[in-house]
Amino acid sequence: MDFDLSPAARDLRDRAERFFTSHILPRNPDYQAWMAAHDVGNPPFLAELKAKARAEGLWNLALPKLGADEPGTRCTNLEFAPVAEILGRLPWASSVFNCHAPDVPNMEILQAHGTAEQKRRWLRPLLEGTTHSAFAMTEPDVASSDASNIATRITRDGDHYVINGRKWFASSGSRPDCEFLLLMGVTDPDASRTRRHSVVIVPTDTPGITLVRNLPTFGHMDRVSPHPEFRFDNVRVPVENLLGAEGAGFAIGQGRLGPARIHHCMRAIGTCEVLIALMLQRAGRRESFGRKIGDYANIQEWIALSRLELEQARLMVLKAAWALDRYGNKGARKEISLIKIGVARAYSYIADRAVQIFGAMGSTDDTPAAAAYTNARLLRIYDGPDEVHHRTLYRFEAEDAEQANRDLRAYLPSG
Ligand SMILES: Cc1cc2nc3c(=O)[nH]c(=O)nc-3n(C[C@H](O)[C@H](O)[C@H](O)COP(=O)(O)OP(=O)(O)OC[C@H]3O[C@@H](n4cnc5c(N)ncnc54)[C@H](O)[C@@H]3O)c2cc1C
């Protein structure tokens, strides 16, 4: 297993670092001020930054190498990891390189399963960074951890599919510039549990779609990537909008999750680096009871533990990236489950300590700690809750043990 970057990948990482430091980070105060003053939309300078990044070849870096006809500089997962980490230092930075969720995993499934016309109509604008998309799988009425439960009906009617049901947490789906949803629903209720579902492309202006509400998480409304609840009443889309084959929806949804999960983890590592740096700075400047906060042993231990956990998380993510590049989604399932749990834990512990070290300020939006704390908690739920990944890992362990069929009696001298 070799995590060393090629000279080209190192150059890319260094260029990303320079771009972040020179062009993105200095605009963060403007970004925050603009977002505080506006309910929706993007600050005008975002388009300017995107154009600049694209001109420098820092564009669509997260897509797999599938073809040569789309804009972007494609990296392997291992090559993308350090870039995603740099971008993860700020919640909005990934969009400057067109490497943000949920568009990237949506681009991946359109690239892998779309027809030539679907790619022209729906994928191309995403690759150009001129529009947005959402993935609508989760439903309020069923346990969506188990994707085979998804119940929204997609019924064939002549040259159309007719959609009826409810969805929520279709992140970004209610952005004014979100052009379409990739919606998963049941096309054949009598098929086996993994062959019942299909994915269809649903333009957001299709009659019959009702935006019920945007959901706050822990009391906060995400205005960049809002979490809408939708109702679909006899929503009609042409049959050409079917993505892949009828019955392939479950597999498409699962395939989307590998890259989506690893990118979230890569970005979380960048966020944690910022939190450690801020904790250190704060602890070195603030005094209580006559001593710098950083002179107290518990604070030193928190920072040391944060470094330990972050280093473990980073190495696990690199291993998962390596496995994903080498063995694909299926072959890297175990590594992806490991990081999904492990990174969310490290992120939660580190964000929790950052909140504490900043005291009351840590609970406000004056530092990134509170948002990180919230995101870390949410990461334990989205893209599969922890418990589902525990189950996956247990199964791998049990399978490995059965295959190894080791004689363990000598470890138990008493029998
Ligand atoms: C911030 C955020 C963004 C999201 N973005 C999207 C999106 O863009 N598109 C989309 O479709 N969805 C999205 N989701 C939804 C997310 O993927 C689901 O919430 C998740 O899959 C869990 O489904 P559920 O909420 O129905 O929980 P349920 O399936 O009802 O599960 C609830 C709890 O039951 C327990 N549980 C479930 N299964 C098991 C098991 N096998 N063993 C033990 N315990 C178990 C777990 O503790 C779990 O947390 C998002 C969610 C959040 C919070």
The ligand as a Tripos MOL2 file, in Angstrom:
@<TRIPOS>MOLECULE
LIG
   53    58     1     0     0
SMALL
NO_CHARGES

@<TRIPOS>ATOM
      1 C1        -27.6850   16.6270    7.1390 C.3       1 LIG1
      2 C2        -28.3400   15.4990    6.4040 C.ar      1 LIG1
      3 C3        -28.2480   15.4600    5.0220 C.ar      1 LIG1
      4 C4        -28.8810   14.4420    4.3030 C.ar      1 LIG1
      5 N1        -28.8510   14.4560    2.9300 N.ar      1 LIG1
      6 C5        -29.5780   13.5400    2.2380 C.ar      1 LIG1
      7 C6        -29.7000   13.6120    0.8030 C.ar      1 LIG1
      8 O1        -29.1220   14.4960    0.1580 O.2       1 LIG1
      9 N2        -30.5080   12.7110    0.1790 N.ar      1 LIG1
     10 C7        -31.1870   11.7330    0.8620 C.ar      1 LIG1
     11 O2        -31.9060   10.9630    0.2440 O.2       1 LIG1
     12 N3        -31.0640   11.6360    2.2150 N.ar      1 LIG1
     13 C8        -30.3120   12.5070    2.9120 C.ar      1 LIG1
     14 N4        -30.2330   12.4330    4.2920 N.ar      1 LIG1
     15 C9        -30.9600   11.3850    4.9870 C.3       1 LIG1
     16 C10       -30.0620   10.3130    5.5680 C.3       1 LIG1
     17 O3        -29.3570    9.6130    4.5820 O.3       1 LIG1
     18 C11       -30.9690    9.3950    6.4090 C.3       1 LIG1
     19 O4        -31.4060   10.1650    7.5040 O.3       1 LIG1
     20 C12       -30.2700    8.1450    6.8960 C.3       1 LIG1
     21 O5        -30.0710    7.2410    5.8410 O.3       1 LIG1
     22 C13       -31.0820    7.4410    7.9910 C.3       1 LIG1
     23 O6        -32.4030    7.2140    7.5700 O.3       1 LIG1
     24 P1        -33.6040    7.6540    8.5460 P.3       1 LIG1
     25 O7        -33.4400    9.0820    8.8860 O.co2     1 LIG1
     26 O8        -34.8880    7.2340    7.9020 O.co2     1 LIG1
     27 O9        -33.3800    6.8660    9.8700 O.3       1 LIG1
     28 P2        -33.9480    5.4000   10.2230 P.3       1 LIG1
     29 O10       -33.6910    4.4750    9.0980 O.co2     1 LIG1
     30 O11       -35.3230    5.5270   10.7270 O.co2     1 LIG1
     31 O12       -32.9830    4.9870   11.4040 O.3       1 LIG1
     32 C14       -33.0690    5.6230   12.6780 C.3       1 LIG1
     33 C15       -32.0780    5.0010   13.6080 C.3       1 LIG1
     34 O13       -32.3570    3.6090   13.7620 O.3       1 LIG1
     35 C16       -31.1690    2.9110   14.0470 C.3       1 LIG1
     36 N5        -30.9440    1.8590   13.0420 N.ar      1 LIG1
     37 C17       -31.3100    1.8440   11.7380 C.ar      1 LIG1
     38 N6        -30.8920    0.7170   11.1510 N.ar      1 LIG1
     39 C18       -30.2340    0.0050   12.0820 C.ar      1 LIG1
     40 C19       -29.5610   -1.2470   12.0970 C.ar      1 LIG1
     41 N7        -29.4440   -1.9800   10.9810 N.pl3     1 LIG1
     42 N8        -28.9970   -1.6550   13.2480 N.ar      1 LIG1
     43 C20       -29.0860   -0.9030   14.3680 C.ar      1 LIG1
     44 N9        -29.6930    0.2870   14.4150 N.ar      1 LIG1
     45 C21       -30.2780    0.7280   13.2960 C.ar      1 LIG1
     46 C22       -30.0210    3.9380   13.9600 C.3       1 LIG1
     47 O14       -29.6940    4.4010   15.2320 O.3       1 LIG1
     48 C23       -30.6360    5.0370   13.1220 C.3       1 LIG1
     49 O15       -30.0150    6.3070   13.3280 O.3       1 LIG1
     50 C24       -29.5810   13.4200    5.0120 C.ar      1 LIG1
     51 C25       -29.6300   13.4500    6.4110 C.ar      1 LIG1
     52 C26       -29.0270   14.4760    7.1020 C.ar      1 LIG1
     53 C27       -29.1280   14.5030    8.6060 C.3       1 LIG1
@<TRIPOS>BOND
     1     1     2 1
     2     2     3 ar
     3     2    52 ar
     4     3     4 ar
     5     4     5 ar
     6     4    50 ar
     7     5     6 ar
     8     6     7 ar
     9     6    13 1
    10     7     8 2
    11     7     9 ar
    12     9    10 ar
    13    10    11 2
    14    10    12 ar
    15    12    13 ar
    16    13    14 ar
    17    14    15 1
    18    14    50 ar
    19    15    16 1
    20    16    17 1
    21    16    18 1
    22    18    19 1
    23    18    20 1
    24    20    21 1
    25    20    22 1
    26    22    23 1
    27    23    24 1
    28    24    25 2
    29    24    26 1
    30    24    27 1
    31    27    28 1
    32    28    29 2
    33    28    30 1
    34    28    31 1
    35    31    32 1
    36    32    33 1
    37    33    34 1
    38    33    48 1
    39    34    35 1
    40    35    36 1
    41    35    46 1
    42    36    37 ar
    43    36    45 ar
    44    37    38 ar
    45    38    39 ar
    46    39    40 ar
    47    39    45 ar
    48    40    41 1
    49    40    42 ar
    50    42    43 ar
    51    43    44 ar
    52    44    45 ar
    53    46    47 1
    54    46    48 1
    55    48    49 1
    56    50    51 ar
    57    51    52 ar
    58    52    53 1
@<TRIPOS>SUBSTRUCTURE
     1 LIG1         1 GROUP 0 **** ****
